[in-house]
Amino acid sequence: MISSAVIFSALELGFLYALVALALFLSFRVLNIADMTTDGAFTLGCAVSATIAVAGHPLLALPAAMLCGACAGGVTALLQTKLKIPSILAGIITNTGLYTVNLAVMGFSSNVNMMRSETLFTLVQPYLGKVYKLLPVALITLTLGVLLVLFLKTRLGLSIRATGDNPDMVRASSINTGFTITVGLCIANSLTALSGAVLAQYQKTADINLGTGMVIIGLASLIIGETLMPRGRLWRKALGAILGSIIYRFIIAIALRMDLPSECLKLISATIVALAIGLPAIKGAVKPATKNAVKGGN
């Protein structure tokens, strides 16, 4: 039996990591770019948030983290659009460089402790009671999900979507694809950094390794949401990313309740991603087998 504490924790983390799923939705699905900056940008958000919160400005830490994440995305876009480096390699290069940047932000320490510092959650706890963690992360994620959908319906947003669909056609329409790619990657990595910033204040600590494997977690959430939500309007896809993140956290919570060692979480994540991606092929293989079995029975 899953306790209410486990349910609350899964919901909180689901909404929190949903920002990464939304970021990958923008870069991976809309722009059609495999952005590997995610791990480093997430840790960058953690580092900036923790450092500024310790200095006594927990609310200022969130937009500051988003700005730093946007800068990381801008570097990746610069490598890709100006230096003509393939998108995957550009992300890996930025991600590698961010390791040193993140250490520098944390004062060349591998972690920052915020146990004695005010955070977003300690500020709202007297007013929200038991939901002092769930309500803020849900509100932040849902608000940014709505803003992202609205943005993608603007003229610039439509240009970004067109860049992902057919960059040659966009260039023929005199639209600067370098600019649209840069804007898209900056927004995506700002969302990733915000997720890291909120997580750091959520658990009152930042660690240099917090972003490791974040691409896998985000992809798992995104693909689970795409599998469950019917394809259609843009808002459904964004909502699917959020719901996929929540379901993913519940799967992890159930795995932990089964007393599986924590070292197995990465393997579980990889398995979830593989099953989610392969689900259409599995369905395609099961249907003919079922039909043949029915015919044979008749």
Order of alpha helices (4+ residues) and beta strands (2+ residues): alpha-alpha-alpha-alpha-beta-alpha-alpha-alpha-alpha-alpha-beta-alpha-alpha-alpha
